[in-house]
């Protein structure tokens, strides 16, 4: 954008790295326009349609006039209640559907707005490397600083977190984790989450867990890990 342009972005936009998927999509389309046969292993968009039962239910609901109203801000009450029941059934975590469940368009939108609510100038966020782009972009747009931690074996990963908390002032405000991890598919152990909770309580940082791939076939449904972060006893 030229210096003479009326439209001028905020300086924080200059800190955003190039969007990887945008670059991949551009290269893919350019090759296809040239007639190349491209196998797309990029973003992982679904290629199969939704199950018929889902499509039929959507058709049914869209015919209901009540579906065309604006929803309440936190999401439909019945939906939030069912989400809490699901979380209790699948992960044995009790959630208050009125105060601990909110509906968003998706995890990227949820994380973006969560970062805007939690992070500001001078705040530091720890993000594994590699990382899904929104974990970095959301922090930068919120005005925070990103420190990348290599996604090493668990002991090394935890050791780096502890070292940064000991050596930085103020201590990092947020740790972002994402298991099953995108893009490496690494799965966390129960011990890793327990140690993250211990470090979070010791150094007083918050943890954002992007659990978008909970239904990944990499994980057995009865052995998935989830955790609810609570204030430590005083």
N, C-alpha and C positions, 0 to 999 in steps of 0.2 A: 504494500500500500504506500502510495507516494506521500511525501511530507506535506504536500499541499491539500491533501484530501480532507474534506470536512469530517468524515467518519474516522475517528481515531480511537483505537482500542486502548484499554487500560494497560499499563506497563506489565502487569502480571501475565498478560497474554503472550508476551515475548518469551516467557519462561517455559511455555508449554512445548514439549517435544513434538515432533511430527506424529500424526496419528497413524500407527502401523497398519491398521486394517484399511484405512483410506488409501494408503500407498499401495497395498497389495491389490485392492479392488481396482485401482486405476491401471496397474500393470496388467491385470487379468483382462480387463475390458479392451485395452489397447491391443493385446495379443489376439483376442477373439475378433476384433474388428479387422485384423490382418488375415483372418481365416485360420489361425492356429487352433488346434484342438487342445484345450486346457482342462486339466483335472483340478478342480478347486478344493484345496485342503486348507483354506484360509479361516474364515470366521466360524465355520461349522454350522451354517444355517440348515434347518431341517429340510429334507427333500421329500419326505412323505407327508401326506395330508393328516390332519387330526382324525382320531377315531370317529366313526359315524355317530356314536352316542354323544360325543362332545359337540359335533356340528348340529345335530338335531336339537340338543338342549339350547344352543345359542340361537337357533331359529325360533324356538319356542319363546325364549326370554325376550327377544327383540320385538315380538308381537305384543308384549305386555306394555301398556302405556306408562306404567310406573317406572319402567326401565329407562325412559327418556328424560327423567328428571335429573337435576344435579345431585350427585352423591354427597353425603356428609363428609367433612374434611378427613377424619381418620379412616374412613371406609365403612361399608355396610356393617351394621352391628352383628347380624347373623353370620356374616363371613368371618369377622374377627373372632367370634365365639367358636366357629368351627376350626379356625386356624389354631386357636389355643388348645382345643381338644386334640387336634392332630399332633401338635407338638408334645403334649402330655403322653399320648399313646405311642408315638414313635421314639421319643427321646427321654421320656420320664422327667420332663421339665414342666413345672406348673407356671403358667402365665396368666396374668389378669388381663382378660380381653379388652377391658375398658381403659387400662392405663399402660399396658405393655405390648400391645399389638397395634400396628398401623399398616394400612394398605398403600402400596406405591405402584407406579407403573411397572417397575422392575427394580432389580438390585442396583443398577447404575444410577437411576434417578434417586433411589433411596439413599445411597451412599453420598451422592453429590449434595443433597439437601442436609444430610446429617453432618457432613463436614462444614457446611456453611453455618450450622448451628453450634458446632463445637470448636471450630478452629478459626484463629485470627492471626494477624501479623505478630511475628515473634514466636509462634507456636511451632513445635517440631513434631513431625509424624514419621514413624518408622514403618517402612514398606519393604517387603521381601523383594529380592531381585532374582529372576525376572518377576514381573507383576502384570496383572491385567491393567490396561491403560487408565481406567477410571480411578484406580487407587492412587495414582500420581496426580492426574488432572484435577480431581476434586480438591485435593489439598492445596495445589497451586492457586486454583481459582478462589479458594477461601482465604488466600493470603498467607498460608503457612509454608514451612520449609520441609522438604522431603529428604530423608536420609535412607539410602538403599542398603538393605542387609542381604548379603548373598544367602540364597536358600540352601544352606549347607546341612550336613547331618544335624540331628536335633541338638546334641550337646553344644556343637559349635554355634548353631543359630541362637540358642538360649544364652550362651556365653557372650555373644556380641551384643545382645539386648542389654544384659546386665552391665557390660562394660560401658556402653553408651549412656546408660542411666547414671553410672557412677562418675563419668567424665564430663557430662554436659550440664550446664546451668543456664536457664532452668532445665529440668529433666524433660525428656520427650513427653508430650501430652497424650499421644494416641499411638497405639500399635495396630496396624492392619494385618490381618491374617486371612487366608483363603484356602480352605481345605474341603474337598479335594481341590488341589491347586491348579489354577490355569496360568500358564500353559503346560506345566510339567507333569500333571496328574499325580503329584505326591500326595499321600494320605497321611494325616496326623494320627499319632497314637494318643491313648488316654493320658499317658504320662506327660506328653508334650503340653496338652491343654492344662493339666494340673500345675505344671511348672510355670506356664504363662500366667495363670491366675495368681500363683504365689508371687511372681515378680511384679504383676500389676498392683497387688495390694502393698507390697513392700515399697515400690517407687511411686505409687499413686498415679499411674497412667491408666487411660481407658483403652479398651480393646474393642475393635470393630472386626467381627468375623463375617466375611462374605461367604455365606453358606449356599451360594447359588447352585452348586452342583451336588446337593444332598442326595438327589435321586440318581446319581451316576452309577452305572453298573459296576464301577470299580469297587463300590462299597456294599457290603452285605447289610441289608436293612436292619438286622438285629444287633449289629455291632457298630453302628455309627456313633460318632461322638458328638455331643453337644454340651454346652455349659452356659450357665446363667451367672452373670457377674453381679455380685451383691456388695454393698458396703461392708467393709470389715468391721467386726465387733470392736468397740472402743473400750 
